[in-house]
Amino acid sequence: MLRLSKRLLFAIEAVVDIAYHGASRPVQSGEISERQGIPRRYLEQVLQHLVKRGVLTGQRGPRGGYRLARERRRITLGEIVRVMRQIDVVPDPLGDVGGSPLGLKVIRPFWRDIQDRMLREMDAITVEDLCLRAHEAGVPTEVAQRLDFSI
């Protein structure tokens, strides 16, 4: 089921933070935690899962941290949502085999269709788009002079 959770919000915020503030250097989880107000213990779990799924890369060591695994225009919001849905511990009620004929033949297919449309919309939104929105909203960044928002 497509639902907004704190973990999903943390994942989106962390990826956009890395794209917006990192430029060419790795971003440490402590920096993200401080800027976004994300509890560090949750953040590390989220970041590691994003690394395992190829959204981010991790670099160890004192100057280590996280980077985007690809250009920010090639990572979509839909991809981040799908990655985080894989670790969602809440069972999807749409997968239940039981239910009324109305639920099985009308409500569940309708809900799946809505979810599919939402994911397609999210697939059209890139991390680059979210960085541009942050820039337009006046969100400060240490690397603003080095960021290129041209299309």
N, C-alpha and C positions, 0 to 999 in steps of 0.2 A: 504494500500500500504506500502511496506517496503521501508522506506526512512531514511536516516541518518539525525537526527536533533540534535541541541545543547542539547535539553532535554535528548535525548537518550544517547549522549556522556557523559553528566553529570551523568546520572544514572550508566552507566558502570564504569566510573572513580570512582564514590563514593563507589560502592560496592567493587571494587578491592582495593581501598584505605583502606576501613574498614578491609578487609581480610588481606591485606599486613601489615598494621601498627597497627592493633588493638590487635592481639593475644588474650589474655584473658580479656582485659579491653574494656569498651565501648569507642567508638571514637566520640568526639563531632563534631557537624557540622562545628563549627568555625575552627577546625583543618583541616578538609577536604577542606573547602573553601580556607584556606590559602595555603595548599599544592598544590591543583589542580587549583587554580585560578578561581574557580566557584563562581559566584555571590551568596551570601548567601540566598537571597530571592527566587531564583530559586531552590537552593539546598534543602531548607526545604520542598518545595512542592514535589520534586522528592523523598526525603527520606520518607516522610509521605506516599506517594503512595506505595513505596516499602514495608513499614511496613504493610499497609493494605492488600497487596497481599502476605504476608508471606515470602518475601525474606529477610527482616531485622526485628529485634525487636528493640523497643525503650525503653530506661530506663530514667525516669525523675529524676530530682534533680541535685545538684551541681556536682556530680560525674557521672552524666548520660551521655547518648549518644546513639550510635547505634552499634549493633552487627549483625553478620549474624544470620539468623534464623536457619540455618542448617550448616553442615560442608561445607567448601568451595569446596570440591570435588563433592558436591551434588547440587550445584547451577550452572546452565549453562548460557552461554551467550544468548542462545535462549530464556530462561525463562525471562531474564531481558528485552530483546527486546519485547517479547509478552506483558509483564506487561506495558511497556511504550507505546506500540501501543494503548492500551486501553484508554489512556488519550490524544492521538494525536487529535488535533482539526481540522486537515486537512481532508476533506472528501476523502474517497478512490474512485477514479474514476472507479475502476474495478467493483464497485457495481452499477454503473449507469445502468438503464434498457434500455436506448436508445443507439443507435449507428448503425454503418454500419454492414452488414453481415461479412465483412472482420474483423472488429474490434471484433465483438461478437464471431465469430467462430474460429478465428485464433490468433489474437494479444492478446486479454485478456486471453484466456486459456494458451497461451505460457508464458505470463508474470506471471500468477499465478504459473505455473510450476517452473519458475526461482525462484520466491519468496519462494516456498515450499522447493526447493533444498537448498537455502541459509539458511533457518531456520533449516533444518536438519543438515547442516554443523555447525551452531552455537550451536545446541544441543549437539554436540560432544566436544565443548570447554567449560571447566569448569572454575570457578573462580580460582581454584587451578592452572590450566594451565596458566592463565594470571599472577598469582603471581610468578610462576616459570619463566616466561618470564621476568618479572620485575627484579627478582633476577639475572638472567643470563645477563640482560642488565646493571646491576650494579646500579639499582635504590636504593638509600640508604633507610634504614628503622631503626627505633629505636629498633626494636625487632628482628633484623636479627639473633642474636644468639639463640633466642628461637624458630624460625620457623623451621619446619621440612619439607624439600622438597623431601623426599624419597617417592617412589611409592611402 
